[in-house]
Amino acid sequence: MTRPLRAGLLFDLDGTLAQTEHIHQAAFNALLAPSGRSLDDEAFVRHVSGRANDDIMAFLFPHAAAAERLRLAEAKEASFREIAASSGVAATPGAAALLQWARDRQVATGLVTNAPRANAEMMVAVLGLADAFDVVVSADALARSKPHPDPYLAAIAMLGLSAAATVAIEDSLTGIAAAAAAAVGVVALATAQTSAALRASDATLVVDDLADARLYDYLQERFALARQSNSGV
């Protein structure tokens, strides 16, 4: 009988696996344009990046009714998919190699995102990663999204993992908070805009790219402990 996988690598999507933050910013600004508003880079990182649509729309449209916020969120996501389809989506450098590294070592992989399922499916298909993940947990699958730990707890349960044998890769404070609350190891992928904040977060390790040797060293150390535990079962 095949033993269950006891090590897992979970990826955030936007800004971590795929370079889409600029596309989301453009879609939000198209939504805000009729009211004469826009989000600059700083405002986008502070108020939007990594957050669920419910929270974003409550911030951007505080006086709108719930049904109107839902309509606006759906319009924004449709705009995002349209822009992404026309301009293309770039994978984060090193992502494909990291996923292959995990597969070669029989490490379970998951996608845990605050994006709706339609966005996630479109992006992984465009990136050629449709078959790269054992599970996909999207924002519309659960009642609570990041920064709540529920998405990560769901992925761990679906994969039959323990939190101690799981690592999440995130690029936002929201995502880091969710992963840390689920008690998994957290690697933060920093950008020039987020580096200082992420280094002060609950991330176990902060890297500037997914090819960083320190990331691989950390994964090998954590997963070696998982393999030792698994061999004793």
N, C-alpha and C positions, 0 to 999 in steps of 0.2 A: 504493500500500500504506500502510495506517495505521501510523504509528509508535507504539511502545509508550509508555504513560505513564511519565514519568520522575520524577514527584513523588508522594509518598504521605503520607497523614495517618492514623495508626493510633491507635485509641482503646482504652484500658482500659474495662471495663464498670462494675463495681460501684464506686460512689463517684466515678466520673469521668463516665460517660455517664448513669448512672442513680443516683438517690438511694436506695440499698438497704442502706446499712450498718446502719441501725437494724433492718431486717428480718432481716438475717443475725445480728445480736446477739441478737434475740429467739429465733431458731431455735436458736442455740447454747445459750442459757440454758434453753430448754425441754428440750434434750438433757441438760444438766447438772443439772437440777432434782432428778431422783431420787437423786442423790448429794449433795444439799444444797449444791451449788456454783453460782456464777454469775460472769459476766464484767461488771465495771463498764466504763465508757467507756474509762478509761485502759488497763485490761488488754486490752480488745478491740483498741484501736489498736496496742498494743505486740506482742501475741502472735498476732493473728488477721488483721487487716486486710491485704489484698493477698497473703496466703500461700496456698499450695496445701493442699488438704484433707489430704494425706499428712502434711505437716509439722504442721498444726494438731492432727490427731488424735493424733499422736505426743506432742505437748506436753500435750494434755488428758487422754489415756489412755495414759500411758507403759508401763503393765504389761499392756495388752491385746494380744492376738495380732493379727497382720496382718489376718486374716479378720474379726475383731471390729471392728477400726478401720474397715475398709471398710464393714461393715454400719452402723456408727454414722454414717459420713460420708453414706451413702445416705439414712439416716433424717433426718439434718439437712437435706439438700438437698430432700427431699420436704416437710419441714416448711416450709422457706423458700418453696417454690413455692406451698404452700397458703396461707401468710400473705400472700404477695405477690398471689395471685389474689384474695383476699378484701379486702385493704386497698388494693390498687392500687400501681403503681410510678410515681414521678414522674421525669421527665427532668430532668437538671441544666439550670438556666437557661442559655440560650445555646447548648446543644448542637445543636438543630435548625438554628439559623441558621448555625452553623459548618459543619455537614455540607452545607448548601445552598451555602455559600460555596465549599467544596471542589468540589462537583459543577459549579458554574457555571464553574470554572476548569479542569475536567478533571483534577483531582487525584484520584488513586486513594485509596480509603478502605478501612480494614480494622478489624476488631474483634479484639483480642488479649486474652484473658481467662484467668484461673485458674479460672473457673467451668466446670462441666461443660456440655456442649453443650445438654442439656435446659434448663438455666437460661437460657443465652444466647438460645436460640430463643424461650423463653417471654417473656423481658423485651423483646427487640426487637420482638416481635409486639405486646405490650401498649403499647409506646411508639410504635407506628406506624412503626417503622424497619426492618421486615423486609427491605426492598429497598434500604436505605441503604448497604450495605457490599459491596464487591467480593469480599472474603474474610472468613471468620470462622475464627479459630484458638482452639480451646478447650483446657482442661486435659487432657481425655481424648483429644486427638488426638496427643499427643507423650509420649515417655517422661519428659521433664523439663519442668517448668513454671517460671514465674518464681520465684525471681530468676535462674535460668539464662537466657541469651539466646535459647535455642532457639525459643520462640514468635515472637519478633520476627524472627529469621533466617528462619523458615518463611514468615511473612507477606511479607517482602521478596522471597524467592525466588518465591513464588506470584504476586506482582504484577509481577515483572520489574523491581524497583526497585534502586537503589543506596542504601546506608545514608546517604550524604551528601545524598541528595535526599529523605530520609524524616524525618518528625517523629512522635514518640509523645507522647500526652497521658496522664499517669498521676497518681494521687493517693496512692500509697504508696511507701515506701522500697524495698519488694520489687520493685514494678513499675519504678521508676526504675533500680534496679540492673540489671534485665534489659534495659531499653532502652539504657542507657548501655553495657553490655557488648556489645550488638549494633552499637554505634557510630552510632546514629541520634540526631538532635536530641531533647532531652527537655524537655517543658513540664510542670511540676508544678502541679496544682490543689490549693491549700491550703485547709484548714479551720482553725477556731480551735484545734483540738487538735493539728494537724500542721504549722502554719506554720513554727515555729522549726526543726523537724527537716528539713523539705523545703528550707528556705533554706540549710541546711548540707550538702545532698546534692549529687549529680552532675547535678542538673537544670540545663539551660541557662537556663531562665526559670521563675520561680514567679509564678503569678497567683492572684487570689482568686476569679475567676469566668471563665467562658468567653466573656464579652463584652468582656473587657479589650482595649483598643486595642493594647497592647503585644504581645499574642498574635498579632493579625492582622499587625502590623508585622513581627514575627519570621518568620511564615510566608511573607509576601510576599518578604522578603529571601532566605530560604533557597530558596524555590521559583523565584525569578527566576534564581538561579544554575543550578538544574536545567533550566529552560527554555533558557537559553543553551547549556548542554551538549547538550541534545536537538537544538537547531537546527543544531548542527554535525555531527550524525550523517548 
